[in-house]
Amino acid sequence: MQEKIMVSDALSGINASLESLGYMISQTANQQLRQTLIQMRNASETSQFELFEIAKSHGYYEPAAEASQEEIKQVRDIFSGSSLL
């Protein structure tokens, strides 16, 4: 299997795990379990970033262009009145 495909598959798997862990953390009342899940999420985030760096350095992934200050302001304005914050 090509390295590019392996890195992509690993990133997809870690991203799915991060999504699941985030959901589980938000639904967990037991503090000890919650802390364990947070530790697992933190370790997964570290692995995800390391794989992202590998993909980027090998040209497997091209990040999106950075947002301008105006674009950041527009998004901030959209969410500043939101009940999500």
PDB file of N, CA, C and O in Angstrom:
ATOM      1  N   MET A   1       0.846  -1.176   0.000  1.00  0.00           N
ATOM      2  CA  MET A   1       0.000   0.000   0.000  1.00  0.00           C
ATOM      3  C   MET A   1       0.895   1.245   0.000  1.00  0.00           C
ATOM      4  O   MET A   1       1.936   1.271   0.657  1.00  0.00           O
ATOM      5  N   GLN A   2       0.491   2.242  -0.721  1.00  0.00           N
ATOM      6  CA  GLN A   2       1.278   3.467  -0.792  1.00  0.00           C
ATOM      7  C   GLN A   2       1.220   4.229   0.522  1.00  0.00           C
ATOM      8  O   GLN A   2       0.210   4.226   1.226  1.00  0.00           O
ATOM      9  N   GLU A   3       2.340   4.885   0.830  1.00  0.00           N
ATOM     10  CA  GLU A   3       2.425   5.649   2.073  1.00  0.00           C
ATOM     11  C   GLU A   3       1.337   6.719   2.151  1.00  0.00           C
ATOM     12  O   GLU A   3       0.755   6.934   3.214  1.00  0.00           O
ATOM     13  N   LYS A   4       1.063   7.386   1.040  1.00  0.00           N
ATOM     14  CA  LYS A   4       0.054   8.437   1.027  1.00  0.00           C
ATOM     15  C   LYS A   4      -1.304   7.899   1.464  1.00  0.00           C
ATOM     16  O   LYS A   4      -2.006   8.548   2.240  1.00  0.00           O
ATOM     17  N   ILE A   5      -1.675   6.737   0.980  1.00  0.00           N
ATOM     18  CA  ILE A   5      -2.954   6.125   1.333  1.00  0.00           C
ATOM     19  C   ILE A   5      -2.958   5.718   2.801  1.00  0.00           C
ATOM     20  O   ILE A   5      -3.964   5.890   3.490  1.00  0.00           O
ATOM     21  N   MET A   6      -1.845   5.181   3.282  1.00  0.00           N
ATOM     22  CA  MET A   6      -1.770   4.773   4.685  1.00  0.00           C
ATOM     23  C   MET A   6      -1.903   5.976   5.616  1.00  0.00           C
ATOM     24  O   MET A   6      -2.613   5.909   6.620  1.00  0.00           O
ATOM     25  N   VAL A   7      -1.224   7.070   5.289  1.00  0.00           N
ATOM     26  CA  VAL A   7      -1.311   8.274   6.116  1.00  0.00           C
ATOM     27  C   VAL A   7      -2.731   8.827   6.080  1.00  0.00           C
ATOM     28  O   VAL A   7      -3.268   9.236   7.109  1.00  0.00           O
ATOM     29  N   SER A   8      -3.331   8.838   4.910  1.00  0.00           N
ATOM     30  CA  SER A   8      -4.703   9.339   4.769  1.00  0.00           C
ATOM     31  C   SER A   8      -5.683   8.489   5.571  1.00  0.00           C
ATOM     32  O   SER A   8      -6.554   9.022   6.260  1.00  0.00           O
ATOM     33  N   ASP A   9      -5.542   7.178   5.483  1.00  0.00           N
ATOM     34  CA  ASP A   9      -6.421   6.285   6.240  1.00  0.00           C
ATOM     35  C   ASP A   9      -6.237   6.473   7.744  1.00  0.00           C
ATOM     36  O   ASP A   9      -7.212   6.499   8.494  1.00  0.00           O
ATOM     37  N   ALA A  10      -4.987   6.604   8.180  1.00  0.00           N
ATOM     38  CA  ALA A  10      -4.717   6.806   9.605  1.00  0.00           C
ATOM     39  C   ALA A  10      -5.328   8.123  10.086  1.00  0.00           C
ATOM     40  O   ALA A  10      -5.917   8.180  11.165  1.00  0.00           O
ATOM     41  N   LEU A  11      -5.184   9.180   9.282  1.00  0.00           N
ATOM     42  CA  LEU A  11      -5.776  10.469   9.647  1.00  0.00           C
ATOM     43  C   LEU A  11      -7.295  10.376   9.730  1.00  0.00           C
ATOM     44  O   LEU A  11      -7.907  10.929  10.645  1.00  0.00           O
ATOM     45  N   SER A  12      -7.891   9.690   8.793  1.00  0.00           N
ATOM     46  CA  SER A  12      -9.350   9.528   8.813  1.00  0.00           C
ATOM     47  C   SER A  12      -9.799   8.786  10.068  1.00  0.00           C
ATOM     48  O   SER A  12     -10.789   9.153  10.700  1.00  0.00           O
ATOM     49  N   GLY A  13      -9.061   7.748  10.416  1.00  0.00           N
ATOM     50  CA  GLY A  13      -9.400   6.984  11.613  1.00  0.00           C
ATOM     51  C   GLY A  13      -9.262   7.803  12.877  1.00  0.00           C
ATOM     52  O   GLY A  13     -10.135   7.764  13.744  1.00  0.00           O
ATOM     53  N   ILE A  14      -8.178   8.542  12.989  1.00  0.00           N
ATOM     54  CA  ILE A  14      -7.964   9.377  14.169  1.00  0.00           C
ATOM     55  C   ILE A  14      -9.024  10.471  14.237  1.00  0.00           C
ATOM     56  O   ILE A  14      -9.538  10.767  15.315  1.00  0.00           O
ATOM     57  N   ASN A  15      -9.354  11.071  13.105  1.00  0.00           N
ATOM     58  CA  ASN A  15     -10.379  12.118  13.097  1.00  0.00           C
ATOM     59  C   ASN A  15     -11.728  11.577  13.564  1.00  0.00           C
ATOM     60  O   ASN A  15     -12.453  12.251  14.296  1.00  0.00           O
ATOM     61  N   ALA A  16     -12.063  10.358  13.136  1.00  0.00           N
ATOM     62  CA  ALA A  16     -13.315   9.742  13.583  1.00  0.00           C
ATOM     63  C   ALA A  16     -13.268   9.469  15.086  1.00  0.00           C
ATOM     64  O   ALA A  16     -14.260   9.666  15.788  1.00  0.00           O
ATOM     65  N   SER A  17     -12.124   9.020  15.572  1.00  0.00           N
ATOM     66  CA  SER A  17     -11.970   8.774  17.008  1.00  0.00           C
ATOM     67  C   SER A  17     -12.112  10.061  17.809  1.00  0.00           C
ATOM     68  O   SER A  17     -12.751  10.080  18.861  1.00  0.00           O
ATOM     69  N   LEU A  18     -11.511  11.141  17.303  1.00  0.00           N
ATOM     70  CA  LEU A  18     -11.619  12.426  17.991  1.00  0.00           C
ATOM     71  C   LEU A  18     -13.075  12.882  18.081  1.00  0.00           C
ATOM     72  O   LEU A  18     -13.512  13.406  19.106  1.00  0.00           O
ATOM     73  N   GLU A  19     -13.801  12.677  17.016  1.00  0.00           N
ATOM     74  CA  GLU A  19     -15.216  13.050  17.012  1.00  0.00           C
ATOM     75  C   GLU A  19     -15.986  12.241  18.052  1.00  0.00           C
ATOM     76  O   GLU A  19     -16.790  12.788  18.806  1.00  0.00           O
ATOM     77  N   SER A  20     -15.733  10.937  18.085  1.00  0.00           N
ATOM     78  CA  SER A  20     -16.413  10.071  19.049  1.00  0.00           C
ATOM     79  C   SER A  20     -16.028  10.415  20.479  1.00  0.00           C
ATOM     80  O   SER A  20     -16.884  10.468  21.363  1.00  0.00           O
ATOM     81  N   LEU A  21     -14.749  10.645  20.706  1.00  0.00           N
ATOM     82  CA  LEU A  21     -14.297  10.985  22.053  1.00  0.00           C
ATOM     83  C   LEU A  21     -14.920  12.296  22.520  1.00  0.00           C
ATOM     84  O   LEU A  21     -15.327  12.410  23.676  1.00  0.00           O
ATOM     85  N   GLY A  22     -14.997  13.277  21.641  1.00  0.00           N
ATOM     86  CA  GLY A  22     -15.625  14.545  22.000  1.00  0.00           C
ATOM     87  C   GLY A  22     -17.074  14.353  22.410  1.00  0.00           C
ATOM     88  O   GLY A  22     -17.541  14.961  23.374  1.00  0.00           O
ATOM     89  N   TYR A  23     -17.776  13.517  21.686  1.00  0.00           N
ATOM     90  CA  TYR A  23     -19.174  13.232  22.022  1.00  0.00           C
ATOM     91  C   TYR A  23     -19.256  12.528  23.377  1.00  0.00           C
ATOM     92  O   TYR A  23     -20.062  12.898  24.231  1.00  0.00           O
ATOM     93  N   MET A  24     -18.411  11.507  23.564  1.00  0.00           N
ATOM     94  CA  MET A  24     -18.453  10.759  24.823  1.00  0.00           C
ATOM     95  C   MET A  24     -18.117  11.656  26.016  1.00  0.00           C
ATOM     96  O   MET A  24     -18.747  11.551  27.069  1.00  0.00           O
ATOM     97  N   ILE A  25     -17.142  12.523  25.855  1.00  0.00           N
ATOM     98  CA  ILE A  25     -16.766  13.434  26.951  1.00  0.00           C
ATOM     99  C   ILE A  25     -17.951  14.298  27.340  1.00  0.00           C
ATOM    100  O   ILE A  25     -18.234  14.480  28.524  1.00  0.00           O
ATOM    101  N   SER A  26     -18.632  14.823  26.356  1.00  0.00           N
ATOM    102  CA  SER A  26     -19.757  15.723  26.653  1.00  0.00           C
ATOM    103  C   SER A  26     -20.944  14.992  27.273  1.00  0.00           C
ATOM    104  O   SER A  26     -21.810  15.628  27.874  1.00  0.00           O
ATOM    105  N   GLN A  27     -20.999  13.680  27.138  1.00  0.00           N
ATOM    106  CA  GLN A  27     -22.126  12.903  27.658  1.00  0.00           C
ATOM    107  C   GLN A  27     -21.798  12.156  28.949  1.00  0.00           C
ATOM    108  O   GLN A  27     -22.653  11.449  29.482  1.00  0.00           O
ATOM    109  N   THR A  28     -20.581  12.300  29.456  1.00  0.00           N
ATOM    110  CA  THR A  28     -20.135  11.511  30.601  1.00  0.00           C
ATOM    111  C   THR A  28     -20.237  12.302  31.899  1.00  0.00           C
ATOM    112  O   THR A  28     -19.702  13.405  32.012  1.00  0.00           O
ATOM    113  N   ALA A  29     -20.927  11.727  32.870  1.00  0.00           N
ATOM    114  CA  ALA A  29     -21.078  12.372  34.173  1.00  0.00           C
ATOM    115  C   ALA A  29     -19.997  11.906  35.154  1.00  0.00           C
ATOM    116  O   ALA A  29     -19.617  12.651  36.058  1.00  0.00           O
ATOM    117  N   ASN A  30     -19.503  10.682  34.977  1.00  0.00           N
ATOM    118  CA  ASN A  30     -18.488  10.143  35.876  1.00  0.00           C
ATOM    119  C   ASN A  30     -17.166  10.873  35.647  1.00  0.00           C
ATOM    120  O   ASN A  30     -16.592  10.794  34.561  1.00  0.00           O
ATOM    121  N   GLN A  31     -16.684  11.581  36.668  1.00  0.00           N
ATOM    122  CA  GLN A  31     -15.509  12.437  36.522  1.00  0.00           C
ATOM    123  C   GLN A  31     -14.245  11.643  36.183  1.00  0.00           C
ATOM    124  O   GLN A  31     -13.422  12.108  35.394  1.00  0.00           O
ATOM    125  N   GLN A  32     -14.081  10.465  36.763  1.00  0.00           N
ATOM    126  CA  GLN A  32     -12.891   9.653  36.482  1.00  0.00           C
ATOM    127  C   GLN A  32     -12.894   9.187  35.025  1.00  0.00           C
ATOM    128  O   GLN A  32     -11.872   9.255  34.342  1.00  0.00           O
ATOM    129  N   LEU A  33     -14.037   8.718  34.562  1.00  0.00           N
ATOM    130  CA  LEU A  33     -14.153   8.308  33.160  1.00  0.00           C
ATOM    131  C   LEU A  33     -13.948   9.501  32.243  1.00  0.00           C
ATOM    132  O   LEU A  33     -13.283   9.390  31.213  1.00  0.00           O
ATOM    133  N   ARG A  34     -14.512  10.629  32.607  1.00  0.00           N
ATOM    134  CA  ARG A  34     -14.371  11.848  31.807  1.00  0.00           C
ATOM    135  C   ARG A  34     -12.902  12.221  31.650  1.00  0.00           C
ATOM    136  O   ARG A  34     -12.462  12.548  30.548  1.00  0.00           O
ATOM    137  N   GLN A  35     -12.134  12.178  32.744  1.00  0.00           N
ATOM    138  CA  GLN A  35     -10.713  12.518  32.686  1.00  0.00           C
ATOM    139  C   GLN A  35      -9.943  11.524  31.819  1.00  0.00           C
ATOM    140  O   GLN A  35      -9.035  11.915  31.084  1.00  0.00           O
ATOM    141  N   THR A  36     -10.299  10.247  31.901  1.00  0.00           N
ATOM    142  CA  THR A  36      -9.656   9.233  31.061  1.00  0.00           C
ATOM    143  C   THR A  36      -9.935   9.513  29.587  1.00  0.00           C
ATOM    144  O   THR A  36      -9.030   9.438  28.756  1.00  0.00           O
ATOM    145  N   LEU A  37     -11.168   9.831  29.268  1.00  0.00           N
ATOM    146  CA  LEU A  37     -11.523  10.142  27.875  1.00  0.00           C
ATOM    147  C   LEU A  37     -10.807  11.400  27.391  1.00  0.00           C
ATOM    148  O   LEU A  37     -10.373  11.463  26.241  1.00  0.00           O
ATOM    149  N   ILE A  38     -10.683  12.390  28.252  1.00  0.00           N
ATOM    150  CA  ILE A  38      -9.962  13.618  27.890  1.00  0.00           C
ATOM    151  C   ILE A  38      -8.498  13.307  27.605  1.00  0.00           C
ATOM    152  O   ILE A  38      -7.927  13.835  26.651  1.00  0.00           O
ATOM    153  N   GLN A  39      -7.887  12.452  28.425  1.00  0.00           N
ATOM    154  CA  GLN A  39      -6.494  12.058  28.191  1.00  0.00           C
ATOM    155  C   GLN A  39      -6.353  11.323  26.863  1.00  0.00           C
ATOM    156  O   GLN A  39      -5.396  11.543  26.120  1.00  0.00           O
ATOM    157  N   MET A  40      -7.317  10.443  26.569  1.00  0.00           N
ATOM    158  CA  MET A  40      -7.303   9.722  25.295  1.00  0.00           C
ATOM    159  C   MET A  40      -7.442  10.691  24.126  1.00  0.00           C
ATOM    160  O   MET A  40      -6.755  10.562  23.114  1.00  0.00           O
ATOM    161  N   ARG A  41      -8.343  11.667  24.278  1.00  0.00           N
ATOM    162  CA  ARG A  41      -8.527  12.665  23.219  1.00  0.00           C
ATOM    163  C   ARG A  41      -7.257  13.482  23.005  1.00  0.00           C
ATOM    164  O   ARG A  41      -6.863  13.732  21.866  1.00  0.00           O
ATOM    165  N   ASN A  42      -6.620  13.895  24.089  1.00  0.00           N
ATOM    166  CA  ASN A  42      -5.395  14.678  23.974  1.00  0.00           C
ATOM    167  C   ASN A  42      -4.292  13.897  23.263  1.00  0.00           C
ATOM    168  O   ASN A  42      -3.576  14.445  22.425  1.00  0.00           O
ATOM    169  N   ALA A  43      -4.160  12.617  23.601  1.00  0.00           N
ATOM    170  CA  ALA A  43      -3.154  11.774  22.935  1.00  0.00           C
ATOM    171  C   ALA A  43      -3.493  11.619  21.451  1.00  0.00           C
ATOM    172  O   ALA A  43      -2.601  11.646  20.603  1.00  0.00           O
ATOM    173  N   SER A  44      -4.768  11.458  21.142  1.00  0.00           N
ATOM    174  CA  SER A  44      -5.190  11.323  19.744  1.00  0.00           C
ATOM    175  C   SER A  44      -4.940  12.607  18.968  1.00  0.00           C
ATOM    176  O   SER A  44      -4.544  12.563  17.803  1.00  0.00           O
ATOM    177  N   GLU A  45      -5.170  13.754  19.608  1.00  0.00           N
ATOM    178  CA  GLU A  45      -4.920  15.036  18.943  1.00  0.00           C
ATOM    179  C   GLU A  45      -3.436  15.196  18.628  1.00  0.00           C
ATOM    180  O   GLU A  45      -3.072  15.709  17.570  1.00  0.00           O
ATOM    181  N   THR A  46      -2.591  14.758  19.543  1.00  0.00           N
ATOM    182  CA  THR A  46      -1.144  14.818  19.308  1.00  0.00           C
ATOM    183  C   THR A  46      -0.770  13.934  18.119  1.00  0.00           C
ATOM    184  O   THR A  46      -0.015  14.357  17.244  1.00  0.00           O
ATOM    185  N   SER A  47      -1.290  12.724  18.086  1.00  0.00           N
ATOM    186  CA  SER A  47      -1.011  11.812  16.969  1.00  0.00           C
ATOM    187  C   SER A  47      -1.545  12.372  15.656  1.00  0.00           C
ATOM    188  O   SER A  47      -0.887  12.281  14.620  1.00  0.00           O
ATOM    189  N   GLN A  48      -2.736  12.949  15.707  1.00  0.00           N
ATOM    190  CA  GLN A  48      -3.330  13.512  14.494  1.00  0.00           C
ATOM    191  C   GLN A  48      -2.455  14.623  13.942  1.00  0.00           C
ATOM    192  O   GLN A  48      -2.239  14.702  12.732  1.00  0.00           O
ATOM    193  N   PHE A  49      -1.950  15.482  14.820  1.00  0.00           N
ATOM    194  CA  PHE A  49      -1.122  16.592  14.360  1.00  0.00           C
ATOM    195  C   PHE A  49       0.204  16.081  13.796  1.00  0.00           C
ATOM    196  O   PHE A  49       0.697  16.616  12.803  1.00  0.00           O
ATOM    197  N   GLU A  50       0.781  15.060  14.414  1.00  0.00           N
ATOM    198  CA  GLU A  50       2.026  14.480  13.893  1.00  0.00           C
ATOM    199  C   GLU A  50       1.809  13.897  12.500  1.00  0.00           C
ATOM    200  O   GLU A  50       2.632  14.094  11.606  1.00  0.00           O
ATOM    201  N   LEU A  51       0.707  13.185  12.318  1.00  0.00           N
ATOM    202  CA  LEU A  51       0.406  12.638  10.990  1.00  0.00           C
ATOM    203  C   LEU A  51       0.128  13.740   9.980  1.00  0.00           C
ATOM    204  O   LEU A  51       0.529  13.640   8.820  1.00  0.00           O
ATOM    205  N   PHE A  52      -0.561  14.793  10.417  1.00  0.00           N
ATOM    206  CA  PHE A  52      -0.810  15.930   9.545  1.00  0.00           C
ATOM    207  C   PHE A  52       0.515  16.529   9.076  1.00  0.00           C
ATOM    208  O   PHE A  52       0.671  16.841   7.895  1.00  0.00           O
ATOM    209  N   GLU A  53       1.462  16.691   9.988  1.00  0.00           N
ATOM    210  CA  GLU A  53       2.768  17.243   9.637  1.00  0.00           C
ATOM    211  C   GLU A  53       3.494  16.344   8.638  1.00  0.00           C
ATOM    212  O   GLU A  53       4.131  16.839   7.709  1.00  0.00           O
ATOM    213  N   ILE A  54       3.403  15.042   8.822  1.00  0.00           N
ATOM    214  CA  ILE A  54       4.017  14.099   7.876  1.00  0.00           C
ATOM    215  C   ILE A  54       3.370  14.256   6.500  1.00  0.00           C
ATOM    216  O   ILE A  54       4.064  14.358   5.488  1.00  0.00           O
ATOM    217  N   ALA A  55       2.039  14.275   6.470  1.00  0.00           N
ATOM    218  CA  ALA A  55       1.319  14.413   5.201  1.00  0.00           C
ATOM    219  C   ALA A  55       1.689  15.714   4.508  1.00  0.00           C
ATOM    220  O   ALA A  55       1.909  15.740   3.297  1.00  0.00           O
ATOM    221  N   LYS A  56       1.755  16.785   5.271  1.00  0.00           N
ATOM    222  CA  LYS A  56       2.096  18.088   4.695  1.00  0.00           C
ATOM    223  C   LYS A  56       3.528  18.109   4.179  1.00  0.00           C
ATOM    224  O   LYS A  56       3.790  18.628   3.094  1.00  0.00           O
ATOM    225  N   SER A  57       4.455  17.548   4.949  1.00  0.00           N
ATOM    226  CA  SER A  57       5.863  17.592   4.545  1.00  0.00           C
ATOM    227  C   SER A  57       6.149  16.731   3.313  1.00  0.00           C
ATOM    228  O   SER A  57       7.088  17.010   2.567  1.00  0.00           O
ATOM    229  N   HIS A  58       5.347  15.693   3.097  1.00  0.00           N
ATOM    230  CA  HIS A  58       5.522  14.835   1.923  1.00  0.00           C
ATOM    231  C   HIS A  58       4.685  15.288   0.729  1.00  0.00           C
ATOM    232  O   HIS A  58       4.705  14.656  -0.327  1.00  0.00           O
ATOM    233  N   GLY A  59       3.951  16.383   0.904  1.00  0.00           N
ATOM    234  CA  GLY A  59       3.128  16.881  -0.193  1.00  0.00           C
ATOM    235  C   GLY A  59       1.836  16.123  -0.379  1.00  0.00           C
ATOM    236  O   GLY A  59       1.197  16.236  -1.425  1.00  0.00           O
ATOM    237  N   TYR A  60       1.429  15.336   0.636  1.00  0.00           N
ATOM    238  CA  TYR A  60       0.181  14.576   0.553  1.00  0.00           C
ATOM    239  C   TYR A  60      -1.019  15.445   0.873  1.00  0.00           C
ATOM    240  O   TYR A  60      -2.154  15.094   0.551  1.00  0.00           O
ATOM    241  N   TYR A  61      -0.767  16.572   1.505  1.00  0.00           N
ATOM    242  CA  TYR A  61      -1.849  17.433   1.955  1.00  0.00           C
ATOM    243  C   TYR A  61      -1.429  18.880   1.796  1.00  0.00           C
ATOM    244  O   TYR A  61      -0.327  19.270   2.181  1.00  0.00           O
ATOM    245  N   GLU A  62      -2.314  19.664   1.229  1.00  0.00           N
ATOM    246  CA  GLU A  62      -2.069  21.098   1.073  1.00  0.00           C
ATOM    247  C   GLU A  62      -3.119  21.831   1.894  1.00  0.00           C
ATOM    248  O   GLU A  62      -4.295  21.839   1.529  1.00  0.00           O
ATOM    249  N   PRO A  63      -2.708  22.449   3.002  1.00  0.00           N
ATOM    250  CA  PRO A  63      -3.689  23.139   3.844  1.00  0.00           C
ATOM    251  C   PRO A  63      -4.366  24.285   3.092  1.00  0.00           C
ATOM    252  O   PRO A  63      -3.810  24.847   2.149  1.00  0.00           O
ATOM    253  N   ALA A  64      -5.559  24.607   3.528  1.00  0.00           N
ATOM    254  CA  ALA A  64      -6.278  25.741   2.951  1.00  0.00           C
ATOM    255  C   ALA A  64      -5.520  27.027   3.265  1.00  0.00           C
ATOM    256  O   ALA A  64      -4.761  27.100   4.231  1.00  0.00           O
ATOM    257  N   ALA A  65      -5.738  28.021   2.440  1.00  0.00           N
ATOM    258  CA  ALA A  65      -5.106  29.322   2.679  1.00  0.00           C
ATOM    259  C   ALA A  65      -5.599  29.895   4.005  1.00  0.00           C
ATOM    260  O   ALA A  65      -6.730  29.647   4.422  1.00  0.00           O
ATOM    261  N   GLU A  66      -4.736  30.659   4.656  1.00  0.00           N
ATOM    262  CA  GLU A  66      -5.125  31.265   5.925  1.00  0.00           C
ATOM    263  C   GLU A  66      -6.233  32.292   5.697  1.00  0.00           C
ATOM    264  O   GLU A  66      -6.263  32.990   4.683  1.00  0.00           O
ATOM    265  N   ALA A  67      -7.127  32.360   6.653  1.00  0.00           N
ATOM    266  CA  ALA A  67      -8.232  33.312   6.577  1.00  0.00           C
ATOM    267  C   ALA A  67      -7.712  34.725   6.805  1.00  0.00           C
ATOM    268  O   ALA A  67      -6.807  34.957   7.607  1.00  0.00           O
ATOM    269  N   SER A  68      -8.300  35.644   6.088  1.00  0.00           N
ATOM    270  CA  SER A  68      -7.944  37.056   6.294  1.00  0.00           C
ATOM    271  C   SER A  68      -8.584  37.550   7.590  1.00  0.00           C
ATOM    272  O   SER A  68      -9.484  36.910   8.135  1.00  0.00           O
ATOM    273  N   GLN A  69      -8.111  38.687   8.070  1.00  0.00           N
ATOM    274  CA  GLN A  69      -8.701  39.268   9.281  1.00  0.00           C
ATOM    275  C   GLN A  69     -10.183  39.578   9.068  1.00  0.00           C
ATOM    276  O   GLN A  69     -10.987  39.429   9.988  1.00  0.00           O
ATOM    277  N   GLU A  70     -10.542  40.004   7.873  1.00  0.00           N
ATOM    278  CA  GLU A  70     -11.946  40.294   7.567  1.00  0.00           C
ATOM    279  C   GLU A  70     -12.792  39.021   7.639  1.00  0.00           C
ATOM    280  O   GLU A  70     -13.895  39.041   8.185  1.00  0.00           O
ATOM    281  N   GLU A  71     -12.285  37.920   7.094  1.00  0.00           N
ATOM    282  CA  GLU A  71     -13.012  36.653   7.156  1.00  0.00           C
ATOM    283  C   GLU A  71     -13.172  36.181   8.601  1.00  0.00           C
ATOM    284  O   GLU A  71     -14.232  35.683   8.981  1.00  0.00           O
ATOM    285  N   ILE A  72     -12.131  36.335   9.394  1.00  0.00           N
ATOM    286  CA  ILE A  72     -12.194  35.964  10.805  1.00  0.00           C
ATOM    287  C   ILE A  72     -13.247  36.809  11.516  1.00  0.00           C
ATOM    288  O   ILE A  72     -14.035  36.299  12.312  1.00  0.00           O
ATOM    289  N   LYS A  73     -13.247  38.089  11.220  1.00  0.00           N
ATOM    290  CA  LYS A  73     -14.224  39.002  11.840  1.00  0.00           C
ATOM    291  C   LYS A  73     -15.648  38.608  11.452  1.00  0.00           C
ATOM    292  O   LYS A  73     -16.549  38.631  12.289  1.00  0.00           O
ATOM    293  N   GLN A  74     -15.851  38.247  10.187  1.00  0.00           N
ATOM    294  CA  GLN A  74     -17.191  37.860   9.741  1.00  0.00           C
ATOM    295  C   GLN A  74     -17.689  36.630  10.496  1.00  0.00           C
ATOM    296  O   GLN A  74     -18.844  36.583  10.920  1.00  0.00           O
ATOM    297  N   VAL A  75     -16.822  35.644  10.660  1.00  0.00           N
ATOM    298  CA  VAL A  75     -17.211  34.431  11.381  1.00  0.00           C
ATOM    299  C   VAL A  75     -17.463  34.756  12.850  1.00  0.00           C
ATOM    300  O   VAL A  75     -18.432  34.277  13.439  1.00  0.00           O
ATOM    301  N   ARG A  76     -16.594  35.565  13.435  1.00  0.00           N
ATOM    302  CA  ARG A  76     -16.772  35.960  14.835  1.00  0.00           C
ATOM    303  C   ARG A  76     -18.101  36.686  15.011  1.00  0.00           C
ATOM    304  O   ARG A  76     -18.815  36.443  15.983  1.00  0.00           O
ATOM    305  N   ASP A  77     -18.436  37.571  14.084  1.00  0.00           N
ATOM    306  CA  ASP A  77     -19.696  38.316  14.166  1.00  0.00           C
ATOM    307  C   ASP A  77     -20.904  37.373  14.060  1.00  0.00           C
ATOM    308  O   ASP A  77     -21.909  37.564  14.745  1.00  0.00           O
ATOM    309  N   ILE A  78     -20.797  36.371  13.210  1.00  0.00           N
ATOM    310  CA  ILE A  78     -21.892  35.414  13.058  1.00  0.00           C
ATOM    311  C   ILE A  78     -22.151  34.684  14.371  1.00  0.00           C
ATOM    312  O   ILE A  78     -23.302  34.502  14.769  1.00  0.00           O
ATOM    313  N   PHE A  79     -21.079  34.266  15.041  1.00  0.00           N
ATOM    314  CA  PHE A  79     -21.231  33.462  16.242  1.00  0.00           C
ATOM    315  C   PHE A  79     -21.340  34.281  17.526  1.00  0.00           C
ATOM    316  O   PHE A  79     -21.700  33.740  18.571  1.00  0.00           O
ATOM    317  N   SER A  80     -21.041  35.555  17.464  1.00  0.00           N
ATOM    318  CA  SER A  80     -21.076  36.355  18.692  1.00  0.00           C
ATOM    319  C   SER A  80     -22.481  36.486  19.256  1.00  0.00           C
ATOM    320  O   SER A  80     -22.644  36.629  20.468  1.00  0.00           O
ATOM    321  N   GLY A  81     -23.492  36.439  18.408  1.00  0.00           N
ATOM    322  CA  GLY A  81     -24.878  36.512  18.862  1.00  0.00           C
ATOM    323  C   GLY A  81     -25.507  35.140  19.016  1.00  0.00           C
ATOM    324  O   GLY A  81     -26.688  35.026  19.344  1.00  0.00           O
ATOM    325  N   SER A  82     -24.725  34.106  18.781  1.00  0.00           N
ATOM    326  CA  SER A  82     -25.254  32.745  18.791  1.00  0.00           C
ATOM    327  C   SER A  82     -25.421  32.222  20.212  1.00  0.00           C
ATOM    328  O   SER A  82     -24.693  32.617  21.123  1.00  0.00           O
ATOM    329  N   SER A  83     -26.366  31.349  20.383  1.00  0.00           N
ATOM    330  CA  SER A  83     -26.573  30.696  21.683  1.00  0.00           C
ATOM    331  C   SER A  83     -25.538  29.608  21.921  1.00  0.00           C
ATOM    332  O   SER A  83     -25.497  29.030  23.008  1.00  0.00           O
ATOM    333  N   LEU A  84     -24.694  29.312  20.921  1.00  0.00           N
ATOM    334  CA  LEU A  84     -23.656  28.299  21.086  1.00  0.00           C
ATOM    335  C   LEU A  84     -22.545  28.760  22.009  1.00  0.00           C
ATOM    336  O   LEU A  84     -21.860  27.926  22.601  1.00  0.00           O
ATOM    337  N   LEU A  85     -22.348  30.053  22.148  1.00  0.00           N
ATOM    338  CA  LEU A  85     -21.239  30.560  22.963  1.00  0.00           C
ATOM    339  C   LEU A  85     -21.638  30.796  24.382  1.00  0.00           C
ATOM    340  O   LEU A  85     -20.816  31.223  25.192  1.00  0.00           O
TER     341      LEU A  85
END
